[in-house]
Amino acid sequence: MDIDLIKLRLKKMLGDERLEHSINTSKVARRLAIKYNYSADKAEVAGLLHDCAKDLDYKSLEKMVLKYSIELDGIIQKIPKLLHPLVGAVIAKKEFNIHDPVILKAIKAHSTGASQMSLLDKIIYLSDKIEPLRNMNGVEEVRKMAEKDLDGAVLMALDKGLIYLISKGSLIHPISIEARNNILNKVVFV
C-alpha cells in the first residue's frame, strides 16, 4: 500500500501526537531495516501501522475483539492496553489491506515482544521505544546500542520496560519474559 495513503488514513484515525509517534517510528524502522539488511518498505509500513488501534477507547477495542474473534489470554484481559496491538493487526489487515504475516506479527508483538522475534519484530519493537519523541530513562543508551547491535538494543529495551513495570507494581505478560530470555540467550551465548 502507498505510504502517503496510509498516512492520510491514519490522520483520520489518530490524534496528532500519536500520528507523529507513528511516523517517527516508521522512519526509525526504515533506517534500522536498511542497517540490518531487511526490507525498508515492510519496516516502514509496520512502523506506521503499529499503533493504528492505540487511540480507540476500551469499548471499541472490546467490540473488535468480539467481532474478529481475537483470542485473549488471562493476562491480556487484565491489561487493557495490550489489546491495541492485537486489534491493530486486524485493522492493518481489514482496513489497510496488509496481508503479509510478518508485518502483522510485528504489529502484534510491538508492546510485549514475542517468544521468537523475527528481524522485523525486533525492528518495530525497538523503533517504537527509541523514536525521537521517546524520553524514557536510558533511551539514549538504547539508541546508541541500536546502531551497533540490534539484539543488544532489544534486550536493553526489554529490560528497561520490565524494570519500569516492576517499579509500578504492574502485571507483566509472560511473553515479555520469554522474549527477554530468548534474546538474552542469543546475546550472551553467541
SULBEL-V863107 format. One line per field, one symbol per residue. ss: DSSP state (A for helix, B for strand, O for the rest). A space follows every 10 residues. Layout:
BEGIN
ss=???
END
This chain:
BEGIN
ss=OOAAAAAAAA AAAOOAAAAA AAAAAAAAAA AAAAAOOOOA AAAAAAAAAO OOOOOOOAAA AAAAAAAOOO OOOAAAAAOA AAAAAAAAAA AAAAAAOOOO AAAAAAAAAO OOOOOOOOAA AAAAAAAAAA OOOOOOOOAA AAAAAAAAOA AAAAAAAAAA AAAAAAAOOO OOOAAAAAAA AAAAAAAAAO
END
